[in-house]
Amino acid sequence: MIRICSKCGALLLDDAESCSFCAVDAAERGQAAAFSEPAAVAAKPLEETPEPEWRMEVSRRLELYRARRGYARNDESQSGLPFRQHASAVHGAHEDDEDVEVPEPPRPRPAQRSTRAAERVDICIQPELNFASSPEDRARPQTALVPVAPLADRRWAAFLDSIFLALTCLSLVGLFHWAGGQLTLAKTDAMVYLTVAYLFFAIYFSIFTVFAGATPGMQLMGLTVVRLDGSLPDTRQLIWRTFGYLISGATLMLGFAWAVWDDDRFTWQDRMSQTYITAAAPLVGLAPIEVHAASRRYAHK
């Protein structure tokens, strides 16, 4: 049969006469009461507490340092810190803090900037161009006795020059085939064919323009290259005209087609060399006239 202790609720065996847990607790309580003695505990006031030795040593060395440097103790820039305060004063300060409202420190006012009169500065980033005199400076025929050749005659001359160039290229191809060469249609070969054709174009116009003053097609159509004043051009202008032919041919004949939209029916080579093609007879016996473009004036704002 299992019994339960009425004091602590522990389980007791049948042969147990007393509760083992209650006996241990009573013994521990008796020992604690025997060794416990009342002792008076009191906090010593702050003034009676002896000053630590390390603080006394620091104060002594500080005094020696000031004496060596010649610093007077009365002229210290910073006062000493109050390490010792009365306990009552400290407690009273804490009690008064609850009733006294601490005023907020005044906020510093921002410094007022000196007001200066607003100044307006105009910056001219890019000058304005005045093209009022550009129509008069444009290269155009200076005499009505030598007009610009019609586009129809110039087209026929270009057609004849194309035939001559094609015959020259075909004769070269026939000579190459007769020598045992073979022509293919690969991409690399096509680039070579176009390069060779452009070289023939450049040689054709360079030789006939510089040394004859006109291509065979222009000579068959009765066309002549003249200056803007109607006289025959010099070698420098013919070289510039040859360079214009090369540029026009490199841009897929765009320089030749430019005459369709130009007001004076000039091509790129005409503008570069200050010459043009005419069907009239050139003026002979005139002194060469250099045509200089008037200086442009820049108007700044």
C-alpha atoms as one frame of an Amber mdcrd trajectory, in Angstrom:
protein
   0.000   0.000   0.000   1.426   3.449  -0.983   0.980   6.388   1.359   1.331
  10.136   0.701   2.915  12.627   3.111   0.381  15.180   4.336   3.030  17.992
   4.594   5.015  17.824   1.355   2.941  15.352  -0.721   5.797  12.880  -1.269
   5.131   9.111  -1.821   5.954   6.927   1.237   6.632   3.216   1.309   4.793
   0.808   3.600   7.644   0.398   6.074   8.549   4.127   6.242   7.577   5.726
   9.523   8.391   9.338   8.612   8.864  11.339   5.441  12.479  11.467   4.388
  11.998  14.750   2.457  10.501  16.593   5.434  13.379  15.428   7.719  16.054
  16.763   5.320  14.352  20.136   5.026  14.091  20.474   8.812  17.814  19.686
   9.262  18.856  22.251   6.672  16.696  24.934   8.236  18.237  24.234  11.697
  21.804  24.543  10.400  21.046  27.822   8.623  19.529  29.264  11.832  22.535
  28.200  13.900  25.119  29.849  11.707  23.151  32.997  10.899  24.086  35.969
  13.083  22.669  39.478  12.764  25.179  41.983  11.395  24.731  45.671  11.114
  25.410  46.947   7.631  25.949  50.606   7.120  27.385  52.501   4.165  30.271
  54.767   4.936  29.852  58.353   3.843  31.747  59.431   0.725  33.937  61.902
   2.600  35.303  59.200   4.971  36.372  56.925   2.090  40.175  57.091   1.765
  41.500  58.300  -1.586  43.071  55.520  -3.689  46.815  55.461  -3.983  46.858
  55.606  -7.794  44.883  58.845  -7.748  47.256  60.379  -5.219  50.229  59.340
  -7.376  48.655  60.909 -10.482  48.011  64.158  -8.629  51.592  64.264  -7.332
  53.123  63.715 -10.775  50.819  66.321 -12.287  52.010  68.878  -9.740  55.650
  68.063 -10.517  55.035  68.410 -14.264  53.396  71.823 -13.781  56.272  72.969
 -11.608  58.848  71.965 -14.267  56.923  73.693 -17.057  56.340  76.816 -14.996
  52.560  76.659 -15.130  50.858  78.550 -12.316  48.094  76.675 -10.651  45.846
  79.765 -10.430  45.990  80.318 -14.236  44.736  76.929 -15.282  42.666  76.947
 -18.437  40.451  74.148 -17.106  39.319  73.708 -13.546  39.736  70.431 -11.697
  36.936  67.927 -11.703  34.979  67.620  -8.412  35.586  63.960  -7.584  34.195
  64.341  -4.042  30.718  65.536  -3.399  28.581  65.257  -0.333  26.164  62.394
  -0.457  23.285  64.553   0.667  23.961  67.085  -2.044  23.894  64.327  -4.653
  20.639  62.852  -3.349  19.062  66.289  -3.105  19.992  67.084  -6.681  18.269
  63.921  -7.886  15.116  64.731  -5.945  14.987  68.298  -7.227  15.408  67.218
 -10.841  11.918  65.784 -10.830  10.267  69.143 -10.009  12.534  71.635 -11.800
  12.206  72.020 -15.577  15.515  72.383 -17.306  15.335  75.159 -19.918  16.353
  74.216 -23.445  19.562  75.807 -24.705  19.005  78.500 -27.318  19.418  77.301
 -30.874  22.126  79.008 -32.889  20.746  81.311 -35.536  21.995  80.678 -39.042
  24.361  83.294 -40.351  22.685  85.612 -42.802  24.325  85.789 -46.181  25.092
  89.139 -47.577  22.659  89.964 -50.338  24.315  90.906 -53.592  22.743  92.358
 -56.652  22.018  89.749 -59.312  24.288  90.026 -62.307  23.404  88.732 -65.751
  26.182  87.149 -67.778  25.626  86.222 -71.418  27.847  83.399 -72.661  28.167
  82.962 -76.392  28.932  79.278 -76.977  28.865  79.324 -80.771  29.004  82.377
 -83.040  26.201  83.093 -85.412  27.157  82.897 -89.058  26.105  85.610 -91.462
  25.498  84.167 -94.906  24.180  87.369 -96.398  26.992  87.516 -98.964  27.173
  83.801 -99.798  24.990  83.862-102.998  27.389  86.337-104.629  30.439  84.285
-103.611  29.192  81.070-105.157  31.178  79.777-108.124  29.196  80.461-111.296
  29.953  81.477-114.882  31.013  85.118-115.040  30.184  85.747-118.683  27.143
  85.006-120.812  29.338  84.484-123.913  30.447  81.076-122.581  27.366  79.325
-121.107  27.295  75.946-119.392  26.819  73.039-121.776  23.356  71.428-121.761
  22.893  68.244-119.757  21.881  66.314-122.877  25.215  66.953-124.590  27.100
  66.057-121.429  25.141  62.802-121.086  26.060  61.824-124.632  29.692  62.583
-123.891  29.547  60.427-120.732  27.905  57.641-122.772  30.719  57.725-125.360
  33.353  57.687-122.595  31.628  54.668-121.032  31.780  52.833-124.369  35.484
  53.566-124.715  36.141  52.350-121.156  34.118  49.175-121.747  36.006  48.411
-124.959  39.297  48.917-123.140  38.294  46.545-120.329  37.027  43.932-122.816
  40.271  44.078-124.757  42.187  43.519-121.514  39.966  40.563-120.634  40.501
  39.067-124.106  44.244  39.474-123.781  44.144  37.834-120.339  42.089  34.897
-121.711  44.376  34.515-124.754  47.370  34.292-122.383  45.743  31.286-120.641
  44.054  32.956-117.682  40.624  31.957-116.387  37.922  34.194-114.917  35.773
  33.016-111.983  32.808  34.548-110.168  33.920  34.197-106.547  33.501  37.056
-104.063  37.226  37.767-103.912  37.472  37.793-107.712  34.550  40.225-107.935
  36.376  42.683-105.679  39.450  42.379-107.883  37.382  43.059-111.020  35.837
  46.203-109.498  39.250  47.457-108.363  40.735  46.966-111.825  37.760  48.703
-113.441  38.133  51.701-111.099  41.855  51.880-111.903  41.046  52.025-115.627
  38.478  54.748-114.925  41.051  56.778-112.955  43.774  56.394-115.607  41.374
  57.243-118.438  40.136  60.524-116.940  43.533  61.501-115.492  45.426  61.212
-118.777  42.868  62.870-121.036  41.917  65.635-118.584  45.440  66.713-117.608
  47.141  66.371-121.009  44.244  67.029-123.441  41.920  69.152-121.328  38.905
  66.963-122.247  37.959  63.306-122.600  37.413  61.664-126.018  33.645  61.732
-125.538  33.691  65.476-124.771  35.883  66.124-127.829  33.486  64.217-130.096
  30.532  66.253-128.758  32.429  69.526-129.162  32.653  70.260-125.427  35.495
  72.117-123.722  36.570  72.732-120.119  36.934  76.448-119.272  37.387  78.673
-116.234  34.597  80.622-114.620  35.603  83.667-116.689  35.448  81.675-119.962
  39.207  81.243-120.521  41.139  78.008-120.742  42.130  76.457-117.376  45.679
  75.956-116.172  47.324  72.695-115.126  46.541  73.124-111.407  42.823  73.410
-112.117  42.923  70.385-114.432  44.576  68.347-111.659  41.837  69.413-109.245
  39.255  68.424-111.848  40.887  64.975-112.142  40.665  64.587-108.359  36.974
  65.466-108.588  36.481  62.724-111.182  38.040  60.187-108.839  35.787  61.242
-105.949  32.676  61.117-108.138  33.587  57.652-109.434  34.299  56.323-105.931
  30.780  57.378-104.819  29.027  55.378-107.578  28.847  58.344-109.967  26.996
  60.531-107.453  29.228  63.484-108.308  28.120  63.321-111.955  24.443  63.058
-111.029  24.778  66.125-108.781  24.352  68.341-111.867  20.655  67.426-111.990
  19.962  69.251-108.665  22.562  72.002-108.905  21.323  75.489-109.835  24.216
  76.090-112.231  24.273  72.483-113.503  27.711  71.992-111.945  29.111  68.628
-110.856  31.461  67.963-107.952  34.513  68.235-110.162  33.261  71.591-111.448
  32.979  72.965-107.890  36.369  71.608-106.834  38.325  72.965-109.770  36.363
  76.200-110.394  35.843  75.111-114.006  32.885  73.916-116.073  32.050  72.325
-119.426  30.798  74.479-122.267  29.821  73.979-125.899  30.942  77.491-126.890
  34.413  78.546-127.898  36.571  79.631-124.956  37.733  83.208-124.712  41.345
  83.589-125.805  43.741  86.365-124.839  42.347  87.025-121.352  44.631  87.296
-118.375  44.042  84.531-115.842  41.723  85.675-113.057  41.901  84.106-109.632
  38.475  83.797-108.065  38.653  84.203-104.326  35.653  83.722-102.092  34.885
  86.798-100.031  35.698  86.521 -96.376  32.740  85.448 -94.241  31.897  87.709
 -91.360  30.921  86.340 -88.001  28.322  88.151 -85.987  28.570  87.568 -82.251
  25.670  88.078 -80.004
